[in-house]
Amino acid sequence: MQIFRHFHQAANHPLAVAIGNFDGVHLGHQALLQRLIEVAATQGLKSAVMTFEPHPREFFAPERAPTRLTSLREKLELFAEAGVDYVYVCHFNRRFAAITVEAFMQDILRNALDARAILVGEDFRFGAGRQGGMEDFVTAGFNLQSQPQVNLDGERVSSTAIREALAQGRLVEAARLLGRPYSISGKVVHGDKLARELGYPTANIHMLHDRPPLFGIYAVKLEGLAESADGADWPGVASLGVRPTVKHNGKPTLEVHLFDFNGDIYGRHVRVKFMHKIRDEMKFDSLDTLKYWIARDADMARDYFRADSDF
């Protein structure tokens, strides 16, 4: 998969283009991507995704923008797994926000990308002031392929529904809407080593955004360890929070204690899959109390995985 950040780097091949934010790349997005691949193959085109960074709502009202489900890198990883040929990452700034409906269709889609098919969700809006919609594509003569919303057991699959499920600890429901366990990926970096001193060494995962959609203590699986000879994910227990016992006004930190693991994985890019919520984050009155709860959390996570045939 090739990634472009400027339209003058066009692929020199007619495209079928899916446009959207794709936060979470959930089942609804996956249905759109699958249809993109099918349309491209049927019409002899290359498949392309156009997405925006930052999210438009983060640009216009950062204090009111929803938490992100996926970083840009995570979205790109999921696009590649879906089989997309090209991705155009549009830097969403004031200049891009001011592009008119006509200029977006003519200058970008037609002239720069040679888009022969356009795929969008049924509520897609574009152009300055969100004035453009699907009817504009049709009027302009584009081959428009709108994707109806995806419903699961009577519920619309949406990023909003997933955020709500994660915030409330309903990980099974979030995974059902995503089509996979919710995960955060990042590089393993050095921390302050406090957990090691308490007897529970952790892998500290560098997160690209400091507003995760969930907080608390979780049973997790870690993907990306070469030490797992059979390719299986490694079980553990994770803390995602601001560490109120040892930090004042701390930033969100993701720490994973892997069970029965002694390898050196600093610098490794891994993916943390959240399987089960154990409890909310709490502030304790001493490090001894914190150590007691860490041991309790680890035992509960082990119990969860013992009940799972894969552990």
C-alpha positions, -999 to 999 in steps of 0.1 A, spaced: 0 0 0 13 34 -9 6 65 12 4 100 -3 2 133 16 -1 156 -14 -23 153 -44 4 160 -69 18 126 -59 -11 110 -77 -9 73 -85 -11 78 -123 -38 52 -125 -76 57 -125 -90 52 -91 -120 41 -71 -119 64 -40 -136 59 -6 -137 91 14 -142 95 51 -126 98 86 -128 61 93 -122 65 130 -121 30 144 -123 13 110 -154 -5 124 -177 -30 107 -195 -1 88 -161 11 75 -150 -24 67 -181 -29 46 -173 3 26 -137 -8 21 -148 -43 9 -171 -26 -16 -143 -3 -26 -121 -33 -34 -149 -50 -53 -157 -19 -74 -121 -13 -82 -116 -49 -94 -148 -49 -114 -140 -16 -132 -103 -22 -137 -93 6 -112 -70 9 -83 -85 13 -48 -78 44 -28 -89 58 5 -90 96 13 -89 104 49 -83 135 70 -57 144 97 -65 158 121 -102 149 123 -122 180 112 -139 182 145 -105 183 162 -95 212 140 -127 233 145 -134 226 181 -106 206 198 -121 210 233 -154 193 221 -140 168 197 -147 131 204 -119 109 217 -101 90 190 -106 53 185 -76 50 162 -44 70 156 -35 77 120 -9 49 120 -35 25 133 -59 35 106 -32 30 80 -24 -5 94 -61 -15 91 -64 -1 55 -34 -22 45 -49 -53 61 -81 -46 41 -61 -46 8 -63 -10 -2 -38 1 -29 -34 38 -20 -42 62 9 -44 99 6 -39 116 40 -53 151 37 -39 177 61 -71 192 74 -63 229 80 -81 262 74 -71 262 37 -84 227 31 -116 235 51 -123 264 27 -122 243 -5 -155 247 -23 -177 218 -33 -169 224 -70 -132 227 -65 -131 195 -44 -148 176 -71 -131 191 -101 -96 199 -89 -90 171 -65 -112 142 -75 -112 146 -113 -79 164 -121 -55 152 -94 -68 117 -87 -87 107 -118 -114 92 -96 -138 71 -117 -159 59 -88 -166 75 -55 -177 56 -24 -190 73 7 -213 67 36 -249 78 33 -245 108 56 -212 121 40 -208 158 37 -179 178 21 -167 212 10 -166 245 28 -193 246 54 -202 210 47 -224 222 19 -218 193 -4 -235 159 -3 -242 128 -24 -265 147 -48 -236 169 -59 -215 139 -70 -245 127 -90 -251 161 -106 -215 163 -115 -216 130 -133 -195 109 -109 -201 72 -106 -213 73 -70 -215 42 -48 -231 52 -15 -229 27 13 -260 22 35 -254 22 73 -246 -11 88 -268 -24 116 -260 -52 140 -288 -67 161 -309 -35 154 -281 -11 164 -263 12 140 -226 5 139 -209 38 146 -178 53 161 -200 70 187 -216 38 198 -181 22 202 -168 51 222 -198 48 246 -193 11 250 -156 15 257 -162 43 282 -186 21 301 -164 -9 301 -186 -29 277 -156 -44 258 -176 -73 243 -201 -49 227 -173 -27 214 -155 -57 199 -188 -68 183 -192 -34 166 -155 -32 156 -153 -68 143 -122 -73 166 -111 -65 201 -105 -28 207 -67 -22 206 -41 5 209 -8 2 192 25 19 198 62 16 205 75 1 238 94 29 256 112 33 289 92 44 319 101 53 355 105 16 364 83 19 395 62 -11 386 95 -31 383 104 -20 418 70 -33 430 76 -67 414 55 -63 383 77 -50 354 56 -34 327 60 -25 290 52 11 286 34 18 253 38 52 237 4 65 228 1 91 200 -29 108 216 -35 117 252 -73 113 252 -79 75 250 -116 64 249 -112 41 279 -95 41 313 -89 15 340 -74 -19 346 -78 -46 319 -70 -81 310 -51 -77 277 -33 -96 249 -2 -82 233 4 -87 196 38 -83 180 62 -103 201 87 -124 182 92 -144 214 57 -159 208 69 -188 186 34 -198 174 24 -162 166 -1 -161 194 -8 -130 214 8 -128 249 -16 -124 278 -12 -98 305 -28 -71 327 -27 -34 317 -33 -1 334 -45 28 313 -48 60 333 -31 90 349 -15 70 378 -30 92 406 -12 73 434 23 84 422 16 113 398 -1 147 402 -18 159 370 -2 130 352 -8 123 315 -26 91 304 -1 62 304 -5 26 291 15 0 310 13 -37 303 26 -65 327 30 -96 306 26 -129 324 56 -152 326 77 -131 303 113 -120 306 123 -107 271 136 -73 262 111 -56 239 121 -20 241 116 -3 207 92 -29 195 59 -18 179 31 -37 195 -7 -38 196 -25 -40 230 -59 -58 227 -83 -50 255 -102 -82 264 -119 -76 298 -122 -47 322 -112 -55 358 -119 -22 375 -116 16 373 -84 34 381 -81 43 418 -59 65 440 -43 46 469 -28 60 502 5 41 499 27 21 475 21 -10 496 -17 -7 490 -10 -1 453 12 -32 452 -16 -53 468 -41 -41 442 -16 -48 413 -13 -84 426 -50 -87 429 -55 -73 393 -29 -97 379 -47 -126 396 -81 -116 382 -66 -112 347 -51 -147 350 -84 -160 361 -101 -144 331 -76 -161 307 -78 -195 325 -115 -194 316 -105 -188 280 -93 -219 260 -66 -199 243 -47 -193 276 
